[in-house]
Amino acid sequence: MKKSLIIHMLRGLFLVAMGLFLAACSDENETGSSEKGTSDEEKDSIHLRVTEDPDFLDPHMMEASLTEQMLLNVFEGLLAPEEDGDLVPAIAEDYDISDDDLTYTFDLREDVMFHNGDPVTAEDVQYSIERLTGEKSADAKDEDFDIVDEVEAKDEETVVITLKKPNSAFLSYLTGKDAAIIPESNDGKHNENPIGTGPFQLAEYNPGADIVLEANEAYWKEDLPYLSKATFDIQEDDEAAFASMQAGEIDLMQIPGHRIPEIEDDFELEYQDNNSTVLIGMNEEQEPFDDKKVRQAVNYAVNKDDVIDAAYSDYATRIGSNMSPAMGDAYKEGLEHVYDQDIAKAKELLSEAGYPDGFETSITISSHTDNYSDIAQVAVENLAEIGIDVDIDVIEWGVWLEDVYENRNYDMTAIDFTGKLSAYDILNRYISDEDNNFMNFENEEYDTLLEKALAEEDEEKQNELYQEAQQILSDEAAAVYIADYQFIWAMDPALKGFKKYPIFFLDLSEVEFD
């Protein structure tokens, strides 16, 4: 796994402690989250709905995409993503890469301050990167940073990172999503008292209720943010959240496609391509899914269009491998309909694999979104047509992370992999010896292609390698690849400045009420 997922099981132990600590540190009159609505007096504050608590407030430990969606407003990296996925300088004003692609030299901005008022120094950057390498914190270790050989604070405004070997994806690791810059002076307290450099700072966290962010008045981007406060209301119940939005208590939230007719006349709608991969995974380390013909049979049996209709009301795009068209030239076209539903073909493959009468199995899904249940229901009906009897096992998200993702104790599962900024990070979860390869896919040719792509300097050749890798995933039926779904955002019509990124990020820095 990318980071040790054992830490997720500690989440519950942290929630109450963090909430009490942060609430005690805030001024209730200024940050109290009981005030809702969008009256004239509150037009510089916003309420947003989220479904769950953050997994961690320490940016180097958070794994949940929903946490990133909120807290990338608090933390920044040396670089930042643009809406098109390109990278631009952030805490680093400029950078240089050596001719051998091993040495990265970053020149820091002079005017970046942490939320506690301290200036960002090269030592803080060194400390942050060394946490991710595991040198400063075993819990915060990120395997992406195993490639780092040395981090040096050359002077107060210059940091030099030396790699063990060339890595064409390395720059994409240096955003706030993966490598937030945090103060060394706060060591040991990043989860209880998180401090970043972003446009907002954490003011209050009430577990199970809300997270309140306040504007960083010393933000290095002049005149930003426009809002003085942003409150993420934690509401698990979809119906209650929808009612809150209709009552004017929520200004911005994601809605399912089938609810559009109810609110399209009163709210502004934004459609965001999600750069995700919705799939049904199979545990390829155990029978019968260790047989490619069985995996292909499952692929031919599942009607992907029916899944898209049931789970996403058709607001999704068919895919045929582990990548979305949002990745541009790295995306392999032509795989989307390789496994159109063909029951006769599926039965034939099952018979060839030695299962003419089918078999019994189960699909384990998380309860934190109804989409997984919708996916599973369609799959169960489809697979029954070829004699595969599937039980649905619904578990909590934290249990899914432990049982399925970490311990790989499952037969089948439904999940969506969220977007990344590099094609390598999207595809590396199928490398044979990667800890996050929880479907236990193994293919030597695939491993070699990804290794070559990392070392390749030419972007066009990189994309060719990534496309070859996607072809292998399709040929080997590594999973049942279904779709990249859209986020549908409903918002107060007076809101302006909403941006859409190829990663989970609700960028509030330029959002304002007209």
C-alpha positions in Angstrom: 0.0 0.0 0.0 1.2 3.6 -0.6 1.2 4.3 3.1 0.6 1.9 5.9 -3.1 1.5 6.0 -3.0 0.3 9.6 -3.2 4.0 10.5 -6.8 4.0 9.2 -7.8 1.7 12.0 -6.7 4.4 14.4 -9.0 7.0 13.0 -11.7 6.6 15.7 -9.1 7.1 18.4 -8.2 10.4 17.0 -11.6 12.0 16.2 -12.7 13.0 19.6 -9.3 14.2 20.8 -8.8 16.3 17.7 -12.3 17.8 17.9 -11.8 18.8 21.5 -8.4 20.2 20.9 -9.4 22.3 17.9 -12.6 23.5 19.4 -10.7 24.7 22.4 -8.3 26.6 20.2 -11.0 28.5 18.3 -13.1 31.5 19.2 -16.7 30.3 19.3 -18.1 33.7 18.4 -16.0 33.8 15.2 -15.9 30.2 14.1 -18.9 28.6 15.7 -20.5 26.4 13.0 -24.1 26.6 14.2 -24.7 29.7 12.0 -25.9 28.5 8.6 -27.5 30.0 5.6 -26.6 32.7 3.0 -28.1 35.9 4.4 -26.6 39.2 3.2 -24.4 39.4 6.3 -22.9 36.0 5.6 -22.1 36.3 1.9 -18.4 36.0 2.5 -18.8 32.5 4.1 -19.8 29.2 2.5 -21.3 25.9 3.7 -20.5 22.7 1.8 -21.7 19.2 2.4 -19.4 16.2 2.8 -20.4 12.7 3.7 -17.7 11.7 6.2 -15.1 12.9 8.7 -11.5 13.2 7.5 -9.4 10.1 8.1 -6.5 12.3 9.4 -5.6 15.9 9.6 -1.9 15.3 9.2 -1.5 15.7 5.4 1.2 13.1 5.1 -1.1 10.4 6.7 -4.4 11.2 5.0 -5.5 8.6 2.4 -9.2 9.3 1.9 -10.0 11.3 -1.2 -12.7 13.2 0.7 -10.1 14.4 3.2 -8.0 15.7 0.3 -11.0 17.4 -1.2 -11.3 19.6 1.9 -7.8 20.0 3.2 -6.0 20.8 0.0 -7.3 24.3 0.9 -5.1 24.2 4.0 -1.9 22.6 2.6 0.4 23.3 -0.3 3.4 21.7 -1.9 6.4 22.9 -3.8 4.2 22.7 -6.9 0.4 22.9 -7.5 -1.9 21.4 -10.2 -3.8 23.5 -12.7 -7.3 22.6 -13.9 -5.8 20.8 -16.9 -3.5 18.8 -14.8 -0.4 20.7 -15.6 2.0 21.6 -12.7 2.9 25.2 -11.8 5.2 26.6 -9.1 3.6 27.1 -5.6 5.8 27.3 -2.5 8.7 26.9 -4.9 9.0 29.9 -7.2 11.2 28.1 -9.7 13.0 24.8 -10.1 15.8 23.2 -12.2 16.4 19.6 -13.2 20.0 18.4 -13.9 20.9 16.9 -17.3 21.0 13.4 -15.8 17.5 13.8 -14.3 18.7 13.0 -10.8 19.0 16.4 -9.1 16.1 18.8 -8.6 16.9 22.3 -7.3 14.0 24.3 -5.9 14.1 28.1 -5.3 11.5 29.0 -2.6 9.3 32.0 -2.5 10.4 34.6 0.0 6.9 35.6 1.1 5.3 32.3 2.1 4.2 32.1 5.7 2.8 29.2 7.7 -0.5 29.7 9.4 1.2 30.2 12.8 3.1 33.2 11.3 6.5 31.5 10.8 8.2 31.9 7.5 8.7 28.7 5.4 12.4 27.8 5.3 14.4 25.3 3.3 14.7 23.3 6.5 11.0 23.0 6.7 10.9 21.7 3.2 13.7 19.2 3.9 11.9 18.1 7.0 8.6 17.6 5.1 10.2 15.5 2.4 12.2 13.5 4.9 8.9 12.6 6.7 7.7 11.1 3.4 10.9 9.1 2.9 10.3 7.6 6.4 13.5 9.2 7.8 11.5 11.5 10.2 8.3 9.5 10.6 7.5 5.8 10.0 3.8 6.5 9.9 4.1 9.2 7.3 6.3 7.2 5.0 5.1 7.3 1.3 6.6 4.7 -1.0 6.7 7.2 -3.9 9.5 8.9 -2.0 11.6 5.7 -1.8 13.2 7.1 -5.0 14.7 10.0 -3.0 18.4 9.5 -2.2 19.0 12.8 -0.3 17.3 16.1 0.6 19.6 19.1 1.3 18.7 22.6 2.5 21.4 24.4 0.6 20.5 27.7 2.1 17.4 29.3 3.5 15.7 29.6 0.1 17.1 26.6 -1.8 16.3 22.9 -1.5 18.1 20.2 -3.5 16.5 16.8 -3.9 18.6 14.0 -5.3 17.0 10.8 -6.7 18.5 7.3 -6.8 17.5 7.0 -10.4 15.5 9.0 -13.0 11.7 9.1 -12.3 9.6 10.9 -14.9 6.6 11.1 -12.5 8.5 12.7 -9.6 7.3 16.3 -10.1 3.7 15.1 -9.8 4.5 13.9 -6.3 5.4 17.4 -5.1 1.9 19.0 -4.8 0.0 19.5 -1.6 -1.9 16.3 -2.4 1.2 14.1 -1.8 3.9 16.3 -0.3 2.5 19.1 1.7 5.1 21.4 3.2 4.6 21.6 7.0 6.6 23.3 9.8 9.3 21.3 11.6 8.5 23.3 14.7 5.1 21.5 14.8 6.6 18.0 14.8 4.5 15.5 16.8 1.4 17.7 16.6 0.5 17.7 12.9 -2.6 15.6 13.4 -3.9 17.5 16.5 -2.9 21.0 15.4 -2.4 21.0 11.6 -0.5 23.9 10.1 0.0 24.6 6.4 0.5 27.5 4.0 -2.8 27.3 2.1 -5.5 30.0 1.5 -7.4 28.7 4.5 -6.4 27.5 7.9 -8.2 25.0 10.1 -10.2 26.8 12.8 -12.4 24.1 14.3 -13.2 20.5 13.9 -16.3 18.9 15.5 -16.2 15.1 14.7 -19.4 14.0 13.1 -20.6 17.6 12.7 -18.4 19.9 10.7 -15.0 21.3 9.8 -14.5 25.0 9.8 -11.8 26.7 7.7 -10.9 30.4 8.1 -9.2 32.7 5.6 -5.4 32.9 5.8 -5.0 36.6 5.9 -1.3 36.3 5.2 -1.7 34.1 2.1 1.1 34.6 -0.4 -1.3 35.1 -3.3 -2.3 38.7 -3.0 -6.0 39.4 -2.3 -6.9 35.7 -2.0 -9.0 34.0 -0.7 -12.2 36.0 -1.2 -14.2 34.1 1.4 -13.7 34.6 5.1 -14.9 31.2 6.2 -15.7 27.8 4.7 -17.7 25.2 6.7 -17.8 21.6 5.6 -21.0 20.1 7.1 -20.6 16.4 7.7 -23.9 14.8 6.7 -24.0 11.1 6.0 -27.7 11.0 5.1 -28.3 12.0 1.5 -31.9 12.9 2.0 -31.2 15.1 4.9 -28.4 16.8 3.0 -30.6 17.4 0.0 -33.2 19.0 2.2 -30.6 21.2 3.8 -29.5 22.5 0.4 -33.1 23.2 -0.6 -33.6 25.1 2.6 -30.6 27.3 1.8 -28.4 25.8 4.5 -25.9 24.3 2.1 -24.4 26.4 -0.7 -22.5 23.7 -2.6 -22.8 19.9 -2.7 -22.5 17.0 -5.0 -25.8 15.4 -6.1 -26.7 12.2 -7.9 -27.9 12.6 -11.5 -31.5 11.5 -10.8 -32.0 14.4 -8.5 -31.3 17.0 -11.2 -34.9 17.7 -12.2 -35.7 18.6 -8.6 -33.3 21.5 -8.3 -32.1 22.6 -11.8 -34.4 25.6 -11.8 -33.1 26.9 -8.4 -29.4 26.0 -8.4 -26.4 26.3 -10.7 -25.1 22.9 -11.9 -21.5 22.1 -12.8 -20.4 18.9 -14.4 -16.9 17.7 -13.5 -15.1 14.8 -15.3 -13.7 12.9 -12.4 -10.6 11.2 -13.8 -11.6 8.1 -11.9 -11.8 4.4 -12.6 -14.9 2.6 -11.5 -14.4 -1.2 -11.5 -15.2 -4.6 -10.1 -12.0 -6.1 -8.8 -11.3 -9.8 -8.4 -8.8 -11.4 -6.0 -6.5 -13.0 -8.5 -4.4 -14.8 -5.9 -7.2 -17.3 -5.2 -9.4 -19.7 -7.2 -11.3 -19.3 -9.5 -10.1 -15.7 -10.3 -6.5 -16.8 -10.8 -7.8 -18.1 -14.2 -7.9 -15.5 -16.9 -10.8 -17.2 -18.6 -12.9 -16.9 -15.5 -12.1 -13.2 -15.3 -12.9 -12.8 -19.0 -16.2 -14.6 -18.4 -17.1 -12.2 -15.6 -16.2 -9.3 -17.9 -18.5 -10.6 -20.7 -21.3 -11.2 -18.3 -21.5 -7.8 -16.6 -23.4 -5.2 -18.6 -21.4 -2.0 -18.1 -24.1 0.2 -19.6 -26.6 -1.1 -17.1 -24.2 -0.4 -14.2 -23.6 3.1 -15.5 -27.4 3.7 -15.6 -28.1 2.2 -12.2 -25.2 3.8 -10.3 -24.6 7.1 -12.2 -27.8 7.8 -14.1 -25.7 7.7 -17.3 -23.5 10.6 -16.1 -20.4 8.5 -16.8 -18.1 7.5 -19.7 -17.3 3.9 -20.6 -13.7 2.9 -20.1 -11.9 -0.4 -21.0 -8.9 -0.3 -18.7 -7.6 1.4 -15.6 -7.5 4.9 -17.0 -9.9 7.8 -17.8 -9.9 9.8 -21.1 -9.2 12.8 -18.9 -5.5 11.7 -19.0 -5.3 12.8 -22.6 -2.6 11.2 -24.8 -1.7 8.6 -22.1 -5.2 7.1 -22.6 -5.6 4.0 -24.8 -8.6 4.4 -27.0 -10.5 1.4 -28.4 -10.8 -0.7 -25.3 -14.1 0.6 -24.1 -16.3 -2.1 -25.8 -13.9 -5.1 -25.8 -16.1 -6.7 -23.2 -19.6 -5.8 -24.3 -22.1 -8.1 -22.7 -22.0 -11.5 -24.4 -23.7 -14.2 -22.2 -22.9 -17.1 -24.7 -19.2 -16.1 -24.8 -19.1 -15.9 -21.0 -20.6 -19.4 -20.6 -18.2 -20.8 -23.1 -15.2 -19.3 -21.2 -16.5 -20.7 -17.9 -16.8 -24.1 -19.4 -13.3 -24.0 -20.8 -12.0 -23.0 -17.3 -13.7 -26.0 -15.8 -16.8 -24.3 -14.3 -19.6 -25.3 -16.7 -22.2 -25.0 -13.9 -20.7 -21.8 -12.5 -19.6 -21.4 -8.9 -20.4 -19.5 -5.6 -18.6 -16.4 -4.6 -19.1 -13.0 -2.9 -18.7 -9.3 -3.6 -17.5 -7.1 -0.6 -18.5 -3.5 -0.8 -18.2 -0.4 1.5 -21.3 1.1 2.9 -20.1 4.7 2.6 -21.8 5.3 -0.8 -24.9 3.8 -2.4 -23.1 3.6 -5.8 -21.2 0.4 -4.7 -24.5 -1.2 -3.8 -26.0 -0.3 -7.2 -22.9 -1.7 -9.0 -23.1 -4.9 -7.0 -26.8 -5.4 -7.6 -26.4 -5.2 -11.4 -23.4 -7.5 -11.3 -25.2 -10.1 -9.2 -28.1 -10.3 -11.6 -25.8 -10.5 -14.6 -23.5 -13.1 -13.2 -26.5 -15.3 -12.2 -27.2 -15.6 -15.9 -24.0 -17.6 -16.4 -24.4 -19.7 -13.2 -22.2 -17.6 -10.8 -24.1 -17.2 -7.5 -22.8 -14.0 -5.7 -23.6 -12.9 -2.1 -23.2 -9.2 -1.4 -21.3 -8.4 1.8 -21.7 -4.8 2.9 -19.1 -3.5 5.5 -18.0 -0.1 6.8 -15.3 1.9 4.9 -12.7 1.4 7.6 -13.3 -2.4 7.7 -13.1 -2.4 3.8 -9.7 -0.7 4.0 -8.4 -3.3 6.5 -10.1 -6.5 5.1 -10.0 -5.8 1.3 -7.3 -3.2 0.7 -4.8 -4.2 3.3 -5.3 -7.9 4.1 -6.8 -8.9 0.7 -9.4 -11.0 2.3 -12.1 -11.0 -0.3 -13.4 -12.6 -3.5 -14.7 -9.6 -5.5 -15.2 -6.0 -4.7 -16.5 -2.8 -6.2 -14.5 0.4 -5.9 -13.6 3.6 -7.7 -9.9 4.6 -7.9 -9.6 8.4 -7.8 -7.6 10.5 -10.2 -3.9 11.1 -10.1 -1.8 13.7 -11.8 0.5 11.2 -13.5 -0.3 8.2 -15.7 2.3 6.2 -13.8 0.5 6.7 -10.4 -2.7 5.6 -12.0 -1.2 2.4 -13.4 1.4 1.4 -10.8 -1.2 -0.3 -8.5 -1.0 -3.4 -10.9 2.8 -3.8 -10.6 3.4 -7.3 -9.2 5.3 -6.3 -6.0 3.5 -3.1 -5.2 1.8 -3.0 -1.8 -1.3 -1.3 -3.2 -1.8 -4.1 -5.8 -4.6 -5.5 -3.7 -6.1 -7.4 -6.6 -2.9 -9.4 -6.8 -2.4 -8.9 -10.5 0.9 -10.3 -11.8 2.4 -9.8 -15.2 6.1 -9.5 -15.9 5.6 -7.7 -19.2 3.4 -5.1 -17.5 6.0 -4.6 -14.8 8.7 -4.0 -17.4 6.6 -1.5 -19.3 6.0 0.6 -16.2 9.6 0.5 -15.2 10.6 1.7 -18.7 8.0 4.5 -18.6 9.5 5.9 -15.4 13.0 6.0 -16.9 11.8 7.4 -20.3 12.4 11.2 -20.8 10.4 11.5 -24.0 6.7 12.2 -23.2 5.4 10.6 -26.5 7.3 7.4 -25.8 6.1 7.4 -22.2 2.5 7.6 -23.4 3.1 4.7 -25.9 4.4 2.6 -22.9 1.4 3.5 -20.8 -1.0 2.6 -23.7 0.7 -0.8 -24.0 0.2 -1.4 -20.3 -3.5 -0.6 -20.6 -3.8 -3.1 -23.4 -2.4 -5.8 -21.2 -4.9 -5.0 -18.4 -7.7 -5.4 -20.9 -6.3 -8.6 -22.5 -5.7 -10.1 -19.0 -9.1 -9.0 -17.7 -7.3 -7.6 -14.7 -10.7 -6.2 -13.5 -14.1 -5.4 -14.8 -13.5 -1.8 -16.0 -16.7 0.2 -16.1 -16.6 4.0 -16.3 -15.2 7.3 -15.3 -18.2 9.0 -13.6 -19.0 12.7 -13.4 -19.3 14.8 -10.3 -22.5 16.9 -10.5 -22.2 19.9 -8.3 -25.3 21.9 -7.3 -24.5 25.4 -6.0 -26.0 28.7 -5.0 -26.4 30.7 -8.3 -24.5 33.6 -6.8 -21.3 31.6 -6.4 -18.5 32.4 -8.7 -14.9 31.1 -9.2 -15.6 27.4 -8.9 -12.7 25.4 -10.5 -12.6 21.7 -11.7 -9.5 19.6 -11.3 -8.5 16.1 -12.4 -8.1 15.2 -8.7 -10.3 15.3 -5.7 -10.0 19.0 -4.8 -12.6 21.6 -3.9 -10.5 24.7 -4.5 -12.1 27.5 -2.6 -9.3 30.1 -3.0 -11.1 32.0 -5.8 -14.7 31.2 -4.9 -16.9 34.2 -3.9 -20.5 35.3 -3.9 -21.5 37.7 -6.7 
